[in-house]
């Protein structure tokens, strides 16, 4: 299994505060802990300080990993 995290850094919260990524990752870590989000099929929305959805965490099988520049994220 793989935990895929995608965060879009293009909205106002990230432009106004360069540390917003740290904020959303801390909140995401707390959400994972609160719901035990490490099981196959787990899905958690990533929310910025303004309450906007800016990404997601999803637990998937290894063969469903997205690629970036032709390389696996693993």
N, CA, C and O atoms as a Tripos MOL2 file, in Angstrom:
@<TRIPOS>MOLECULE
protein
  296   295    74     0     0
PROTEIN
NO_CHARGES

@<TRIPOS>ATOM
      1 N           0.8380   -1.1810    0.0000 N.3       1 UNK1
      2 CA          0.0000    0.0000    0.0000 C.3       1 UNK1
      3 C           0.8850    1.2460    0.0000 C.2       1 UNK1
      4 O           2.0220    1.2400    0.4700 O.2       1 UNK1
      5 N           0.3160    2.2960   -0.5400 N.am      2 UNK2
      6 CA          1.0050    3.5820   -0.6350 C.3       2 UNK2
      7 C           0.0600    4.6730   -0.1340 C.2       2 UNK2
      8 O          -1.1310    4.6530   -0.4470 O.2       2 UNK2
      9 N           0.5770    5.6130    0.6310 N.am      3 UNK3
     10 CA         -0.1800    6.8050    1.0000 C.3       3 UNK3
     11 C           0.2320    7.9100    0.0380 C.2       3 UNK3
     12 O           1.3730    8.3710    0.0640 O.2       3 UNK3
     13 N          -0.6920    8.3290   -0.8040 N.am      4 UNK4
     14 CA         -0.4430    9.4020   -1.7600 C.3       4 UNK4
     15 C          -0.9770   10.6930   -1.1820 C.2       4 UNK4
     16 O          -2.1350   10.7610   -0.7700 O.2       4 UNK4
     17 N          -0.1410   11.7210   -1.1470 N.am      5 UNK5
     18 CA         -0.5680   13.0370   -0.6870 C.3       5 UNK5
     19 C          -0.3700   14.0190   -1.8320 C.2       5 UNK5
     20 O           0.7190   14.1360   -2.3940 O.2       5 UNK5
     21 N          -1.4410   14.7170   -2.1630 N.am      6 UNK6
     22 CA         -1.3790   15.7500   -3.1990 C.3       6 UNK6
     23 C          -1.8770   17.0410   -2.5840 C.2       6 UNK6
     24 O          -2.9430   17.0740   -1.9680 O.2       6 UNK6
     25 N          -1.0980   18.1130   -2.7530 N.am      7 UNK7
     26 CA         -1.4810   19.4170   -2.2330 C.3       7 UNK7
     27 C          -1.2480   20.4520   -3.3250 C.2       7 UNK7
     28 O          -0.1450   20.5650   -3.8590 O.2       7 UNK7
     29 N          -2.2910   21.2040   -3.6530 N.am      8 UNK8
     30 CA         -2.1990   22.2830   -4.6300 C.3       8 UNK8
     31 C          -1.7530   23.5430   -3.9030 C.2       8 UNK8
     32 O          -2.4490   24.0190   -3.0060 O.2       8 UNK8
     33 N          -0.6130   24.0820   -4.2740 N.am      9 UNK9
     34 CA         -0.0380   25.2420   -3.5940 C.3       9 UNK9
     35 C          -0.3750   26.5590   -4.2850 C.2       9 UNK9
     36 O           0.2410   27.5830   -3.9890 O.2       9 UNK9
     37 N          -1.3360   26.5490   -5.1940 N.am     10 UNK10
     38 CA         -1.6050   27.7300   -6.0080 C.3      10 UNK10
     39 C          -2.6720   28.6660   -5.5000 C.2      10 UNK10
     40 O          -3.0010   29.6270   -6.1950 O.2      10 UNK10
     41 N          -3.2380   28.4390   -4.3160 N.am     11 UNK11
     42 CA         -4.3170   29.3320   -3.8870 C.3      11 UNK11
     43 C          -3.8060   30.4220   -2.9540 C.2      11 UNK11
     44 O          -2.6220   30.4550   -2.6200 O.2      11 UNK11
     45 N          -4.7020   31.3170   -2.5310 N.am     12 UNK12
     46 CA         -4.3280   32.4900   -1.7500 C.3      12 UNK12
     47 C          -3.6460   32.1640   -0.4270 C.2      12 UNK12
     48 O          -2.7250   32.8700   -0.0170 O.2      12 UNK12
     49 N          -4.0850   31.1080    0.2440 N.am     13 UNK13
     50 CA         -3.5040   30.7830    1.5510 C.3      13 UNK13
     51 C          -2.0040   30.5490    1.4420 C.2      13 UNK13
     52 O          -1.2520   30.9540    2.3290 O.2      13 UNK13
     53 N          -1.5610   29.9120    0.3820 N.am     14 UNK14
     54 CA         -0.1350   29.6260    0.2030 C.3      14 UNK14
     55 C           0.6270   30.8630   -0.2780 C.2      14 UNK14
     56 O           1.8090   31.0240    0.0250 O.2      14 UNK14
     57 N          -0.0460   31.7260   -1.0210 N.am     15 UNK15
     58 CA          0.5990   32.9620   -1.4820 C.3      15 UNK15
     59 C           0.7760   33.9390   -0.3250 C.2      15 UNK15
     60 O           1.7740   34.6570   -0.2640 O.2      15 UNK15
     61 N          -0.1900   33.9690    0.5940 N.am     16 UNK16
     62 CA         -0.1390   34.8970    1.7210 C.3      16 UNK16
     63 C           0.8110   34.4290    2.8140 C.2      16 UNK16
     64 O           1.3990   35.2490    3.5200 O.2      16 UNK16
     65 N           0.9640   33.1170    2.9580 N.am     17 UNK17
     66 CA          1.7900   32.5850    4.0400 C.3      17 UNK17
     67 C           2.6150   31.4150    3.5210 C.2      17 UNK17
     68 O           2.0660   30.3390    3.2800 O.2      17 UNK17
     69 N           3.9200   31.5990    3.3440 N.am     18 UNK18
     70 CA          4.7570   30.5150    2.8220 C.3      18 UNK18
     71 C           4.8150   29.3030    3.7490 C.2      18 UNK18
     72 O           5.2480   28.2310    3.3280 O.2      18 UNK18
     73 N           4.3860   29.4530    5.0030 N.am     19 UNK19
     74 CA          4.3880   28.3270    5.9370 C.3      19 UNK19
     75 C           3.0550   27.5800    5.9630 C.2      19 UNK19
     76 O           2.8590   26.6910    6.7920 O.2      19 UNK19
     77 N           2.1420   27.9360    5.0640 N.am     20 UNK20
     78 CA          0.8360   27.2700    5.0320 C.3      20 UNK20
     79 C           0.9680   25.7730    4.7740 C.2      20 UNK20
     80 O           0.1720   24.9890    5.2920 O.2      20 UNK20
     81 N           1.9540   25.3640    3.9850 N.am     21 UNK21
     82 CA          2.1500   23.9350    3.7420 C.3      21 UNK21
     83 C           2.4150   23.2040    5.0500 C.2      21 UNK21
     84 O           1.8690   22.1230    5.2670 O.2      21 UNK21
     85 N           3.2270   23.7610    5.9110 N.am     22 UNK22
     86 CA          3.4810   23.1400    7.2160 C.3      22 UNK22
     87 C           2.1840   23.0370    8.0100 C.2      22 UNK22
     88 O           1.9390   22.0280    8.6720 O.2      22 UNK22
     89 N           1.3680   24.0570    7.9510 N.am     23 UNK23
     90 CA          0.0860   24.0690    8.6630 C.3      23 UNK23
     91 C          -0.8250   22.9420    8.1760 C.2      23 UNK23
     92 O          -1.3780   22.2000    8.9870 O.2      23 UNK23
     93 N          -0.9850   22.8100    6.8530 N.am     24 UNK24
     94 CA         -1.9030   21.7830    6.3430 C.3      24 UNK24
     95 C          -1.3490   20.3790    6.5880 C.2      24 UNK24
     96 O          -2.1190   19.4440    6.8100 O.2      24 UNK24
     97 N          -0.0310   20.2200    6.5500 N.am     25 UNK25
     98 CA          0.5470   18.8960    6.8130 C.3      25 UNK25
     99 C           0.3840   18.4930    8.2820 C.2      25 UNK25
    100 O           0.1260   17.3270    8.5810 O.2      25 UNK25
    101 N           0.5330   19.4550    9.1970 N.am     26 UNK26
    102 CA          0.2790   19.1480   10.6160 C.3      26 UNK26
    103 C          -1.1670   18.7420   10.8270 C.2      26 UNK26
    104 O          -1.4480   17.7730   11.5330 O.2      26 UNK26
    105 N          -2.0870   19.4810   10.2170 N.am     27 UNK27
    106 CA         -3.5100   19.1390   10.3420 C.3      27 UNK27
    107 C          -3.8110   17.7860    9.7120 C.2      27 UNK27
    108 O          -4.6040   17.0120   10.2500 O.2      27 UNK27
    109 N          -3.1850   17.4990    8.5790 N.am     28 UNK28
    110 CA         -3.3830   16.2070    7.9320 C.3      28 UNK28
    111 C          -2.8760   15.0830    8.8250 C.2      28 UNK28
    112 O          -3.5370   14.0530    8.9560 O.2      28 UNK28
    113 N          -1.7170   15.2660    9.4380 N.am     29 UNK29
    114 CA         -1.1830   14.2470   10.3440 C.3      29 UNK29
    115 C          -2.1450   13.9980   11.5040 C.2      29 UNK29
    116 O          -2.3530   12.8530   11.9030 O.2      29 UNK29
    117 N          -2.7230   15.0520   12.0380 N.am     30 UNK30
    118 CA         -3.6920   14.8990   13.1240 C.3      30 UNK30
    119 C          -4.9310   14.1570   12.6400 C.2      30 UNK30
    120 O          -5.4610   13.3040   13.3530 O.2      30 UNK30
    121 N          -5.3970   14.4740   11.4340 N.am     31 UNK31
    122 CA         -6.5640   13.7710   10.8720 C.3      31 UNK31
    123 C          -6.2750   12.2870   10.6820 C.2      31 UNK31
    124 O          -7.1290   11.4510   10.9760 O.2      31 UNK31
    125 N          -5.0890   11.9490   10.1980 N.am     32 UNK32
    126 CA         -4.7140   10.5420   10.0220 C.3      32 UNK32
    127 C          -4.7460    9.8330   11.3680 C.2      32 UNK32
    128 O          -5.2600    8.7200   11.4800 O.2      32 UNK32
    129 N          -4.2010   10.4780   12.3810 N.am     33 UNK33
    130 CA         -4.1930    9.8800   13.7120 C.3      33 UNK33
    131 C          -5.6060    9.7310   14.2740 C.2      33 UNK33
    132 O          -5.9390    8.6950   14.8490 O.2      33 UNK33
    133 N          -6.4260   10.7500   14.1120 N.am     34 UNK34
    134 CA         -7.7820   10.7400   14.6730 C.3      34 UNK34
    135 C          -8.6660    9.6480   14.0790 C.2      34 UNK34
    136 O          -9.4760    9.0480   14.7860 O.2      34 UNK34
    137 N          -8.5110    9.3920   12.7820 N.am     35 UNK35
    138 CA         -9.3960    8.4040   12.1490 C.3      35 UNK35
    139 C          -8.6760    7.1090   11.7760 C.2      35 UNK35
    140 O          -9.2490    6.2390   11.1200 O.2      35 UNK35
    141 N          -7.4060    6.9870   12.2010 N.am     36 UNK36
    142 CA         -6.6110    5.8120   11.8440 C.3      36 UNK36
    143 C          -6.6430    5.6060   10.3250 C.2      36 UNK36
    144 O          -6.9550    4.5190    9.8370 O.2      36 UNK36
    145 N          -6.3170    6.6640    9.6010 N.am     37 UNK37
    146 CA         -6.4320    6.6750    8.1470 C.3      37 UNK37
    147 C          -5.2950    6.0200    7.4150 C.2      37 UNK37
    148 O          -4.7290    6.6170    6.4990 O.2      37 UNK37
    149 N          -4.9420    4.8050    7.7910 N.am     38 UNK38
    150 CA         -3.8440    4.1060    7.1210 C.3      38 UNK38
    151 C          -4.3060    2.8100    6.4720 C.2      38 UNK38
    152 O          -3.4830    1.9580    6.1360 O.2      38 UNK38
    153 N          -5.5860    2.6560    6.2950 N.am     39 UNK39
    154 CA         -6.1290    1.4450    5.6770 C.3      39 UNK39
    155 C          -6.3750    1.6760    4.1920 C.2      39 UNK39
    156 O          -6.6290    2.8000    3.7610 O.2      39 UNK39
    157 N          -6.2990    0.6110    3.4250 N.am     40 UNK40
    158 CA         -6.5530    0.6910    1.9900 C.3      40 UNK40
    159 C          -7.8940    1.3640    1.7510 C.2      40 UNK40
    160 O          -8.9030    0.9880    2.3460 O.2      40 UNK40
    161 N          -7.8980    2.3510    0.8850 N.am     41 UNK41
    162 CA         -9.1210    3.0750    0.5580 C.3      41 UNK41
    163 C          -9.3610    4.3040    1.4060 C.2      41 UNK41
    164 O         -10.2980    5.0580    1.1440 O.2      41 UNK41
    165 N          -8.5310    4.5270    2.4220 N.am     42 UNK42
    166 CA         -8.6920    5.7270    3.2400 C.3      42 UNK42
    167 C          -8.5070    6.9650    2.3640 C.2      42 UNK42
    168 O          -7.6380    7.0050    1.4930 O.2      42 UNK42
    169 N          -9.3360    7.9650    2.6120 N.am     43 UNK43
    170 CA         -9.2880    9.2200    1.8580 C.3      43 UNK43
    171 C          -9.5190   10.3580    2.8380 C.2      43 UNK43
    172 O         -10.5080   10.3570    3.5720 O.2      43 UNK43
    173 N          -8.6140   11.3250    2.8540 N.am     44 UNK44
    174 CA         -8.7370   12.4830    3.7390 C.3      44 UNK44
    175 C          -8.4890   13.7310    2.9000 C.2      44 UNK44
    176 O          -7.4970   13.8170    2.1770 O.2      44 UNK44
    177 N          -9.3950   14.6910    3.0020 N.am     45 UNK45
    178 CA         -9.2150   15.9590    2.3000 C.3      45 UNK45
    179 C          -8.1860   16.8050    3.0340 C.2      45 UNK45
    180 O          -8.1160   16.7890    4.2630 O.2      45 UNK45
    181 N          -7.3890   17.5440    2.2710 N.am     46 UNK46
    182 CA         -6.4310   18.5010    2.8250 C.3      46 UNK46
    183 C          -7.0900   19.8750    2.7390 C.2      46 UNK46
    184 O          -7.4780   20.3170    1.6570 O.2      46 UNK46
    185 N          -7.2150   20.5510    3.8890 N.am     47 UNK47
    186 CA         -7.9210   21.8200    3.9700 C.3      47 UNK47
    187 C          -6.9490   22.9220    4.4000 C.2      47 UNK47
    188 O          -6.1740   22.7380    5.3380 O.2      47 UNK47
    189 N          -6.9930   24.0690    3.7100 N.am     48 UNK48
    190 CA         -6.1110   25.1780    4.0870 C.3      48 UNK48
    191 C          -6.7180   26.0020    5.2160 C.2      48 UNK48
    192 O          -7.8210   25.7130    5.6810 O.2      48 UNK48
    193 N          -6.0020   27.0180    5.6500 N.am     49 UNK49
    194 CA         -6.4350   27.8380    6.7800 C.3      49 UNK49
    195 C          -7.7260   28.5900    6.4900 C.2      49 UNK49
    196 O          -8.4400   28.9750    7.4170 O.2      49 UNK49
    197 N          -8.0340   28.8050    5.2060 N.am     50 UNK50
    198 CA         -9.2650   29.4840    4.8120 C.3      50 UNK50
    199 C         -10.4530   28.5330    4.6850 C.2      50 UNK50
    200 O         -11.5640   28.9590    4.3670 O.2      50 UNK50
    201 N         -10.2170   27.2480    4.9330 N.am     51 UNK51
    202 CA        -11.2930   26.2660    4.8380 C.3      51 UNK51
    203 C         -11.4950   25.6860    3.4520 C.2      51 UNK51
    204 O         -12.4730   24.9770    3.2140 O.2      51 UNK51
    205 N         -10.5900   25.9740    2.5420 N.am     52 UNK52
    206 CA        -10.6890   25.4610    1.1770 C.3      52 UNK52
    207 C          -9.9920   24.1130    1.0490 C.2      52 UNK52
    208 O          -8.9400   23.8870    1.6470 O.2      52 UNK52
    209 N         -10.5880   23.2240    0.2660 N.am     53 UNK53
    210 CA         -9.9550   21.9530   -0.0370 C.3      53 UNK53
    211 C          -8.8220   22.2010   -1.0230 C.2      53 UNK53
    212 O          -9.0430   22.7530   -2.1010 O.2      53 UNK53
    213 N          -7.6030   21.7920   -0.6540 N.am     54 UNK54
    214 CA         -6.4380   22.0300   -1.5050 C.3      54 UNK54
    215 C          -5.7190   20.7430   -1.8750 C.2      54 UNK54
    216 O          -4.6600   20.7820   -2.5020 O.2      54 UNK54
    217 N          -6.2840   19.6040   -1.4940 N.am     55 UNK55
    218 CA         -5.6270   18.3560   -1.8260 C.3      55 UNK55
    219 C          -6.2670   17.1830   -1.1330 C.2      55 UNK55
    220 O          -7.3990   17.2460   -0.6540 O.2      55 UNK55
    221 N          -5.4930   16.0910   -1.0930 N.am     56 UNK56
    222 CA         -6.0290   14.8540   -0.5380 C.3      56 UNK56
    223 C          -4.9180   13.9060   -0.1460 C.2      56 UNK56
    224 O          -3.8040   13.9700   -0.6650 O.2      56 UNK56
    225 N          -5.2460   13.0310    0.7770 N.am     57 UNK57
    226 CA         -4.4290   11.8750    1.0910 C.3      57 UNK57
    227 C          -5.2820   10.6690    0.7690 C.2      57 UNK57
    228 O          -6.4440   10.5980    1.1690 O.2      57 UNK57
    229 N          -4.7160    9.7290    0.0550 N.am     58 UNK58
    230 CA         -5.4420    8.5100   -0.2800 C.3      58 UNK58
    231 C          -4.4940    7.3260   -0.1400 C.2      58 UNK58
    232 O          -3.3470    7.3820   -0.5830 O.2      58 UNK58
    233 N          -4.9810    6.2580    0.4790 N.am     59 UNK59
    234 CA         -4.1920    5.0310    0.6060 C.3      59 UNK59
    235 C          -4.6320    4.0990   -0.5100 C.2      59 UNK59
    236 O          -5.8050    3.7380   -0.6030 O.2      59 UNK59
    237 N          -3.6770    3.7100   -1.3650 N.am     60 UNK60
    238 CA         -3.9620    2.9080   -2.5540 C.3      60 UNK60
    239 C          -3.0170    1.7210   -2.6320 C.2      60 UNK60
    240 O          -2.0110    1.6660   -1.9250 O.2      60 UNK60
    241 N          -3.3480    0.7810   -3.4880 N.am     61 UNK61
    242 CA         -2.4450   -0.3300   -3.7970 C.3      61 UNK61
    243 C          -1.2220    0.2110   -4.5260 C.2      61 UNK61
    244 O          -1.2970    1.2600   -5.1660 O.2      61 UNK61
    245 N          -0.1220   -0.4780   -4.4390 N.am     62 UNK62
    246 CA          1.1190   -0.0410   -5.0750 C.3      62 UNK62
    247 C           0.9690    0.2250   -6.5630 C.2      62 UNK62
    248 O           1.5550    1.1800   -7.0730 O.2      62 UNK62
    249 N           0.2080   -0.5840   -7.2650 N.am     63 UNK63
    250 CA          0.1150   -0.4380   -8.7190 C.3      63 UNK63
    251 C          -0.7180    0.7570   -9.1500 C.2      63 UNK63
    252 O          -0.7610    1.0680  -10.3400 O.2      63 UNK63
    253 N          -1.3900    1.4430   -8.2130 N.am     64 UNK64
    254 CA         -2.1980    2.6070   -8.5530 C.3      64 UNK64
    255 C          -1.4800    3.9250   -8.2690 C.2      64 UNK64
    256 O          -2.1130    4.9790   -8.2190 O.2      64 UNK64
    257 N          -0.1830    3.8680   -8.0870 N.am     65 UNK65
    258 CA          0.5740    5.0720   -7.7570 C.3      65 UNK65
    259 C           0.6490    5.9740   -8.9820 C.2      65 UNK65
    260 O           0.9860    5.5260  -10.0790 O.2      65 UNK65
    261 N           0.3250    7.2670   -8.7780 N.am     66 UNK66
    262 CA          0.4910    8.2400   -9.8520 C.3      66 UNK66
    263 C           1.9750    8.4430  -10.0980 C.2      66 UNK66
    264 O           2.7990    8.1450   -9.2340 O.2      66 UNK66
    265 N           2.3150    8.9430  -11.2610 N.am     67 UNK67
    266 CA          3.7170    9.2080  -11.5660 C.3      67 UNK67
    267 C           3.9100   10.6930  -11.8120 C.2      67 UNK67
    268 O           2.9690   11.4150  -12.1400 O.2      67 UNK67
    269 N           5.1290   11.1250  -11.6490 N.am     68 UNK68
    270 CA          5.5110   12.5080  -11.9010 C.3      68 UNK68
    271 C           6.8200   12.4570  -12.6670 C.2      68 UNK68
    272 O           7.8080   11.8880  -12.2030 O.2      68 UNK68
    273 N           6.8110   13.0540  -13.8290 N.am     69 UNK69
    274 CA          8.0010   13.0400  -14.6880 C.3      69 UNK69
    275 C           8.4890   11.6240  -14.9380 C.2      69 UNK69
    276 O           9.6910   11.3600  -14.9370 O.2      69 UNK69
    277 N           7.5450   10.7140  -15.1530 N.am     70 UNK70
    278 CA          7.8490    9.3290  -15.5170 C.3      70 UNK70
    279 C           8.4820    8.5130  -14.4130 C.2      70 UNK70
    280 O           8.9340    7.3970  -14.6720 O.2      70 UNK70
    281 N           8.5360    9.0280  -13.1670 N.am     71 UNK71
    282 CA          9.1220    8.2750  -12.0660 C.3      71 UNK71
    283 C           8.0400    7.9740  -11.0390 C.2      71 UNK71
    284 O           7.1680    8.8070  -10.7900 O.2      71 UNK71
    285 N           8.0930    6.7850  -10.4430 N.am     72 UNK72
    286 CA          7.1540    6.4670   -9.3800 C.3      72 UNK72
    287 C           7.4280    7.3350   -8.1760 C.2      72 UNK72
    288 O           8.5590    7.7680   -7.9540 O.2      72 UNK72
    289 N           6.3950    7.5880   -7.4020 N.am     73 UNK73
    290 CA          6.5330    8.4100   -6.2020 C.3      73 UNK73
    291 C           7.1110    7.6060   -5.0470 C.2      73 UNK73
    292 O           7.3430    8.1650   -3.9760 O.2      73 UNK73
    293 N           7.3510    6.3090   -5.2330 N.am     74 UNK74
    294 CA          7.8660    5.4830   -4.1540 C.3      74 UNK74
    295 C           9.3570    5.5970   -4.0440 C.2      74 UNK74
    296 O           9.9630    4.9630   -3.1800 O.2      74 UNK74
@<TRIPOS>BOND
     1     1     2 1
     2     2     3 1
     3     3     4 2
     4     3     5 am
     5     5     6 1
     6     6     7 1
     7     7     8 2
     8     7     9 am
     9     9    10 1
    10    10    11 1
    11    11    12 2
    12    11    13 am
    13    13    14 1
    14    14    15 1
    15    15    16 2
    16    15    17 am
    17    17    18 1
    18    18    19 1
    19    19    20 2
    20    19    21 am
    21    21    22 1
    22    22    23 1
    23    23    24 2
    24    23    25 am
    25    25    26 1
    26    26    27 1
    27    27    28 2
    28    27    29 am
    29    29    30 1
    30    30    31 1
    31    31    32 2
    32    31    33 am
    33    33    34 1
    34    34    35 1
    35    35    36 2
    36    35    37 am
    37    37    38 1
    38    38    39 1
    39    39    40 2
    40    39    41 am
    41    41    42 1
    42    42    43 1
    43    43    44 2
    44    43    45 am
    45    45    46 1
    46    46    47 1
    47    47    48 2
    48    47    49 am
    49    49    50 1
    50    50    51 1
    51    51    52 2
    52    51    53 am
    53    53    54 1
    54    54    55 1
    55    55    56 2
    56    55    57 am
    57    57    58 1
    58    58    59 1
    59    59    60 2
    60    59    61 am
    61    61    62 1
    62    62    63 1
    63    63    64 2
    64    63    65 am
    65    65    66 1
    66    66    67 1
    67    67    68 2
    68    67    69 am
    69    69    70 1
    70    70    71 1
    71    71    72 2
    72    71    73 am
    73    73    74 1
    74    74    75 1
    75    75    76 2
    76    75    77 am
    77    77    78 1
    78    78    79 1
    79    79    80 2
    80    79    81 am
    81    81    82 1
    82    82    83 1
    83    83    84 2
    84    83    85 am
    85    85    86 1
    86    86    87 1
    87    87    88 2
    88    87    89 am
    89    89    90 1
    90    90    91 1
    91    91    92 2
    92    91    93 am
    93    93    94 1
    94    94    95 1
    95    95    96 2
    96    95    97 am
    97    97    98 1
    98    98    99 1
    99    99   100 2
   100    99   101 am
   101   101   102 1
   102   102   103 1
   103   103   104 2
   104   103   105 am
   105   105   106 1
   106   106   107 1
   107   107   108 2
   108   107   109 am
   109   109   110 1
   110   110   111 1
   111   111   112 2
   112   111   113 am
   113   113   114 1
   114   114   115 1
   115   115   116 2
   116   115   117 am
   117   117   118 1
   118   118   119 1
   119   119   120 2
   120   119   121 am
   121   121   122 1
   122   122   123 1
   123   123   124 2
   124   123   125 am
   125   125   126 1
   126   126   127 1
   127   127   128 2
   128   127   129 am
   129   129   130 1
   130   130   131 1
   131   131   132 2
   132   131   133 am
   133   133   134 1
   134   134   135 1
   135   135   136 2
   136   135   137 am
   137   137   138 1
   138   138   139 1
   139   139   140 2
   140   139   141 am
   141   141   142 1
   142   142   143 1
   143   143   144 2
   144   143   145 am
   145   145   146 1
   146   146   147 1
   147   147   148 2
   148   147   149 am
   149   149   150 1
   150   150   151 1
   151   151   152 2
   152   151   153 am
   153   153   154 1
   154   154   155 1
   155   155   156 2
   156   155   157 am
   157   157   158 1
   158   158   159 1
   159   159   160 2
   160   159   161 am
   161   161   162 1
   162   162   163 1
   163   163   164 2
   164   163   165 am
   165   165   166 1
   166   166   167 1
   167   167   168 2
   168   167   169 am
   169   169   170 1
   170   170   171 1
   171   171   172 2
   172   171   173 am
   173   173   174 1
   174   174   175 1
   175   175   176 2
   176   175   177 am
   177   177   178 1
   178   178   179 1
   179   179   180 2
   180   179   181 am
   181   181   182 1
   182   182   183 1
   183   183   184 2
   184   183   185 am
   185   185   186 1
   186   186   187 1
   187   187   188 2
   188   187   189 am
   189   189   190 1
   190   190   191 1
   191   191   192 2
   192   191   193 am
   193   193   194 1
   194   194   195 1
   195   195   196 2
   196   195   197 am
   197   197   198 1
   198   198   199 1
   199   199   200 2
   200   199   201 am
   201   201   202 1
   202   202   203 1
   203   203   204 2
   204   203   205 am
   205   205   206 1
   206   206   207 1
   207   207   208 2
   208   207   209 am
   209   209   210 1
   210   210   211 1
   211   211   212 2
   212   211   213 am
   213   213   214 1
   214   214   215 1
   215   215   216 2
   216   215   217 am
   217   217   218 1
   218   218   219 1
   219   219   220 2
   220   219   221 am
   221   221   222 1
   222   222   223 1
   223   223   224 2
   224   223   225 am
   225   225   226 1
   226   226   227 1
   227   227   228 2
   228   227   229 am
   229   229   230 1
   230   230   231 1
   231   231   232 2
   232   231   233 am
   233   233   234 1
   234   234   235 1
   235   235   236 2
   236   235   237 am
   237   237   238 1
   238   238   239 1
   239   239   240 2
   240   239   241 am
   241   241   242 1
   242   242   243 1
   243   243   244 2
   244   243   245 am
   245   245   246 1
   246   246   247 1
   247   247   248 2
   248   247   249 am
   249   249   250 1
   250   250   251 1
   251   251   252 2
   252   251   253 am
   253   253   254 1
   254   254   255 1
   255   255   256 2
   256   255   257 am
   257   257   258 1
   258   258   259 1
   259   259   260 2
   260   259   261 am
   261   261   262 1
   262   262   263 1
   263   263   264 2
   264   263   265 am
   265   265   266 1
   266   266   267 1
   267   267   268 2
   268   267   269 am
   269   269   270 1
   270   270   271 1
   271   271   272 2
   272   271   273 am
   273   273   274 1
   274   274   275 1
   275   275   276 2
   276   275   277 am
   277   277   278 1
   278   278   279 1
   279   279   280 2
   280   279   281 am
   281   281   282 1
   282   282   283 1
   283   283   284 2
   284   283   285 am
   285   285   286 1
   286   286   287 1
   287   287   288 2
   288   287   289 am
   289   289   290 1
   290   290   291 1
   291   291   292 2
   292   291   293 am
   293   293   294 1
   294   294   295 1
   295   295   296 2
@<TRIPOS>SUBSTRUCTURE
     1 UNK1         2 RESIDUE 1 A UNK
     2 UNK2         6 RESIDUE 1 A UNK
     3 UNK3        10 RESIDUE 1 A UNK
     4 UNK4        14 RESIDUE 1 A UNK
     5 UNK5        18 RESIDUE 1 A UNK
     6 UNK6        22 RESIDUE 1 A UNK
     7 UNK7        26 RESIDUE 1 A UNK
     8 UNK8        30 RESIDUE 1 A UNK
     9 UNK9        34 RESIDUE 1 A UNK
    10 UNK10       38 RESIDUE 1 A UNK
    11 UNK11       42 RESIDUE 1 A UNK
    12 UNK12       46 RESIDUE 1 A UNK
    13 UNK13       50 RESIDUE 1 A UNK
    14 UNK14       54 RESIDUE 1 A UNK
    15 UNK15       58 RESIDUE 1 A UNK
    16 UNK16       62 RESIDUE 1 A UNK
    17 UNK17       66 RESIDUE 1 A UNK
    18 UNK18       70 RESIDUE 1 A UNK
    19 UNK19       74 RESIDUE 1 A UNK
    20 UNK20       78 RESIDUE 1 A UNK
    21 UNK21       82 RESIDUE 1 A UNK
    22 UNK22       86 RESIDUE 1 A UNK
    23 UNK23       90 RESIDUE 1 A UNK
    24 UNK24       94 RESIDUE 1 A UNK
    25 UNK25       98 RESIDUE 1 A UNK
    26 UNK26      102 RESIDUE 1 A UNK
    27 UNK27      106 RESIDUE 1 A UNK
    28 UNK28      110 RESIDUE 1 A UNK
    29 UNK29      114 RESIDUE 1 A UNK
    30 UNK30      118 RESIDUE 1 A UNK
    31 UNK31      122 RESIDUE 1 A UNK
    32 UNK32      126 RESIDUE 1 A UNK
    33 UNK33      130 RESIDUE 1 A UNK
    34 UNK34      134 RESIDUE 1 A UNK
    35 UNK35      138 RESIDUE 1 A UNK
    36 UNK36      142 RESIDUE 1 A UNK
    37 UNK37      146 RESIDUE 1 A UNK
    38 UNK38      150 RESIDUE 1 A UNK
    39 UNK39      154 RESIDUE 1 A UNK
    40 UNK40      158 RESIDUE 1 A UNK
    41 UNK41      162 RESIDUE 1 A UNK
    42 UNK42      166 RESIDUE 1 A UNK
    43 UNK43      170 RESIDUE 1 A UNK
    44 UNK44      174 RESIDUE 1 A UNK
    45 UNK45      178 RESIDUE 1 A UNK
    46 UNK46      182 RESIDUE 1 A UNK
    47 UNK47      186 RESIDUE 1 A UNK
    48 UNK48      190 RESIDUE 1 A UNK
    49 UNK49      194 RESIDUE 1 A UNK
    50 UNK50      198 RESIDUE 1 A UNK
    51 UNK51      202 RESIDUE 1 A UNK
    52 UNK52      206 RESIDUE 1 A UNK
    53 UNK53      210 RESIDUE 1 A UNK
    54 UNK54      214 RESIDUE 1 A UNK
    55 UNK55      218 RESIDUE 1 A UNK
    56 UNK56      222 RESIDUE 1 A UNK
    57 UNK57      226 RESIDUE 1 A UNK
    58 UNK58      230 RESIDUE 1 A UNK
    59 UNK59      234 RESIDUE 1 A UNK
    60 UNK60      238 RESIDUE 1 A UNK
    61 UNK61      242 RESIDUE 1 A UNK
    62 UNK62      246 RESIDUE 1 A UNK
    63 UNK63      250 RESIDUE 1 A UNK
    64 UNK64      254 RESIDUE 1 A UNK
    65 UNK65      258 RESIDUE 1 A UNK
    66 UNK66      262 RESIDUE 1 A UNK
    67 UNK67      266 RESIDUE 1 A UNK
    68 UNK68      270 RESIDUE 1 A UNK
    69 UNK69      274 RESIDUE 1 A UNK
    70 UNK70      278 RESIDUE 1 A UNK
    71 UNK71      282 RESIDUE 1 A UNK
    72 UNK72      286 RESIDUE 1 A UNK
    73 UNK73      290 RESIDUE 1 A UNK
    74 UNK74      294 RESIDUE 1 A UNK
